[in-house]
Amino acid sequence: MATLTLRIPDELDQELERQSAASHLSKSDLAREALQRYLRVAQLRSLRARLVPLAQSQDIHTDEDVFKALGL
């Protein structure tokens, strides 16, 4: 496993300490989970940006249109 070192503001470190104690997780575990979540959201946004034009070309503009196209 690789190691990442980063500097964070004191206020963020204090909040991380509080959350770590409240959740019984290490600061590293919380930071790792937050980074994983951020990367997944970034991947989804990228995928959405590529798929929206394709969907719109198929006259799919809303969630309801997606469900209709899927037969749901």
C-alpha positions in Angstrom: 0.0 0.0 0.0 1.3 3.4 -0.9 1.7 6.3 1.5 0.3 9.8 0.9 1.4 12.7 3.1 -0.6 16.0 2.9 -0.9 19.2 4.8 -4.3 20.2 6.1 -5.5 23.3 8.0 -5.6 22.9 11.8 -9.4 23.4 11.7 -9.8 20.5 9.3 -7.5 18.3 11.4 -9.6 19.1 14.5 -12.8 18.1 12.7 -11.1 14.9 11.4 -10.0 14.1 15.0 -13.6 14.6 16.3 -15.1 12.5 13.5 -12.4 9.8 14.0 -13.3 9.5 17.7 -17.0 9.6 17.1 -16.9 6.9 14.4 -14.1 4.8 16.0 -12.2 4.9 12.7 -8.7 6.1 12.3 -8.0 9.5 10.6 -6.3 7.5 7.8 -9.4 5.3 7.3 -11.7 8.4 7.2 -9.4 10.2 4.7 -9.1 7.1 2.6 -12.9 6.7 2.5 -13.4 10.4 1.6 -10.8 10.2 -1.2 -12.4 7.0 -2.6 -15.9 8.7 -2.5 -14.5 11.8 -4.2 -12.9 9.7 -7.0 -16.1 7.7 -7.6 -18.1 10.9 -7.8 -15.6 12.3 -10.3 -15.8 9.1 -12.4 -19.6 9.3 -12.4 -19.5 13.0 -13.4 -17.1 12.2 -16.3 -19.3 9.3 -17.4 -22.4 11.4 -17.2 -20.7 14.2 -19.3 -20.0 11.6 -22.0 -23.4 9.9 -21.9 -25.7 13.0 -21.7 -25.2 14.0 -25.4 -25.8 10.4 -26.5 -29.0 10.2 -24.4 -30.2 13.5 -25.6 -29.7 12.4 -29.2 -32.0 9.5 -28.4 -34.6 12.0 -27.0 -33.8 11.0 -23.4 -33.9 14.1 -21.2 -35.3 13.1 -17.8 -35.2 10.3 -15.3 -38.6 9.3 -16.5 -37.4 9.1 -20.1 -34.6 6.7 -18.9 -37.1 4.5 -17.0 -39.3 4.5 -20.1 -36.4 3.5 -22.4 -35.5 0.7 -20.0 -39.1 -0.5 -19.9 -39.5 0.2 -16.2 
